[in-house]
Amino acid sequence: MAVDLTVHVGAVRLRNPILAASGTFGYGVEFAHLVDLNRLGGIVVKGLSREPMEGAPAPRLCETPSGMLNAVGLQNIGVRAFVAEKLPVLRKYDTAIIANVFGYSVEDYVEVIRVLEDAEGLAAYELNISCPNVKKGGMQFGGDSGLVGEVVGAARKAAAKRPLWVKLSPMVADIGLIARTAQSAGADALTVANTYPAMAVDPWTGKSCLGNQTGGLSGPSIKPITLRLVWETFKTIKTPILGVGGIETVEDVLQYVAAGATAVQVGTASFTDPTVSQRLVKGLERALFIAKAFTVNEIRGRIFADFG
Ligand SMILES: Cc1cc2nc3c(=O)[nH]c(=O)nc-3n(C[C@H](O)[C@H](O)[C@H](O)COP(=O)(O)O)c2cc1C
């Protein structure tokens, strides 16, 4: 089939627009026996922090209607162990590896990037800004345009070698303002968006279903909400967008691309079927062929074409 699935997220060339989302695909290597990693557009690895983190108390996951709640607490092996143990295996695969970075202060983010700058085999950084800033009384970085400007600006300076993607929090009053701020501070792409704070309670015990009490909602239930955020972001800025929220089918991918996404990430769907991303690549190829669109670019922003 003469369909070209290649997309460019700024300077990063991806074989296709389907990536595995951070926190839902481990460090990639754990899935190598199930999925042909070389078929994916890219893998965004689990969030990396300055020091290893044990994460939140169990239970950490809970099913909800059309979705899932998680409170993993950003458990990870720490950036140094990632570079020493995971990256040497990962870089053997012919797919884009994106390091998801988080911290609880601006200095934390900068330090994680500083360690990654010395390593080979990464295509870009993705900054998770849905984290509390302990120096600002726990206020989330991603919810305040001043803090967004500060953390993205500092990360931009630290990330001399590679493109910087910024993953926005969906819990903002004006996504356009946050997107413009991240773009001005040096973001090369925006990932829209993270999970939504939520809660589930066992009606018979009155206890939360999560050890952490509250968690992040993901899966099909969030898709229409995040889809609007992608569209609002696309209308506001020129920076490429990676859409993420509730993607399970090829139709979901087409909707995100029509709303303005250059590429998409698949998260919760990998929990029920770890091969879903690989299947979506094949399905997208067929879908474009049937639609007589021979590149992904041809359908991007089509919603706008309709409204003139
Ligand atoms: C169990 C779990 C862990 C996650 N960990 C991270 C993480 O470490 N960093 C991050 O930026 N996003 C993390 N996310 C958010 C996902 O990458 C994604 O943005 C979100 O789940 C929405 O997409 P989905 O509906 O396809 O799952 C996590 C999500 C889940 C379900």
PDBQT file of the ligand as one rigid body, heavy atoms in Angstrom, charges set to zero:
ROOT
HETATM    1  C1  LIG A 401      -0.756   3.714  35.293  1.00  0.00    +0.000 C 
HETATM    2  C2  LIG A 401      -0.437   5.027  34.637  1.00  0.00    +0.000 A 
HETATM    3  C3  LIG A 401       0.817   5.627  34.869  1.00  0.00    +0.000 A 
HETATM    4  C4  LIG A 401       1.128   6.853  34.265  1.00  0.00    +0.000 A 
HETATM    5  N1  LIG A 401       2.362   7.419  34.482  1.00  0.00    +0.000 NA
HETATM    6  C5  LIG A 401       2.686   8.571  33.846  1.00  0.00    +0.000 A 
HETATM    7  C6  LIG A 401       3.996   9.131  33.999  1.00  0.00    +0.000 A 
HETATM    8  O1  LIG A 401       4.884   8.570  34.663  1.00  0.00    +0.000 OA
HETATM    9  N2  LIG A 401       4.249  10.333  33.379  1.00  0.00    +0.000 N 
HETATM   10  C7  LIG A 401       3.321  10.966  32.598  1.00  0.00    +0.000 A 
HETATM   11  O2  LIG A 401       3.610  12.035  32.046  1.00  0.00    +0.000 OA
HETATM   12  N3  LIG A 401       2.092  10.430  32.414  1.00  0.00    +0.000 NA
HETATM   13  C8  LIG A 401       1.756   9.261  33.024  1.00  0.00    +0.000 A 
HETATM   14  N4  LIG A 401       0.505   8.717  32.819  1.00  0.00    +0.000 N 
HETATM   15  C9  LIG A 401      -0.468   9.400  31.944  1.00  0.00    +0.000 C 
HETATM   16  C10 LIG A 401      -0.522   8.748  30.551  1.00  0.00    +0.000 C 
HETATM   17  O3  LIG A 401       0.721   8.838  29.888  1.00  0.00    +0.000 OA
HETATM   18  C11 LIG A 401      -1.626   9.422  29.687  1.00  0.00    +0.000 C 
HETATM   19  O4  LIG A 401      -1.330  10.796  29.562  1.00  0.00    +0.000 OA
HETATM   20  C12 LIG A 401      -3.014   9.265  30.277  1.00  0.00    +0.000 C 
HETATM   21  O5  LIG A 401      -3.189   7.985  30.855  1.00  0.00    +0.000 OA
HETATM   22  C13 LIG A 401      -4.129   9.505  29.251  1.00  0.00    +0.000 C 
HETATM   23  O6  LIG A 401      -4.049   8.596  28.171  1.00  0.00    +0.000 OA
HETATM   24  P1  LIG A 401      -4.913   7.217  28.099  1.00  0.00    +0.000 P 
HETATM   25  O7  LIG A 401      -6.338   7.590  28.333  1.00  0.00    +0.000 OA
HETATM   26  O8  LIG A 401      -4.630   6.653  26.744  1.00  0.00    +0.000 OA
HETATM   27  O9  LIG A 401      -4.385   6.338  29.206  1.00  0.00    +0.000 OA
HETATM   28  C14 LIG A 401       0.172   7.494  33.431  1.00  0.00    +0.000 A 
HETATM   29  C15 LIG A 401      -1.066   6.881  33.200  1.00  0.00    +0.000 A 
HETATM   30  C16 LIG A 401      -1.379   5.668  33.784  1.00  0.00    +0.000 A 
HETATM   31  C17 LIG A 401      -2.717   5.034  33.488  1.00  0.00    +0.000 C 
ENDROOT
TORSDOF 0
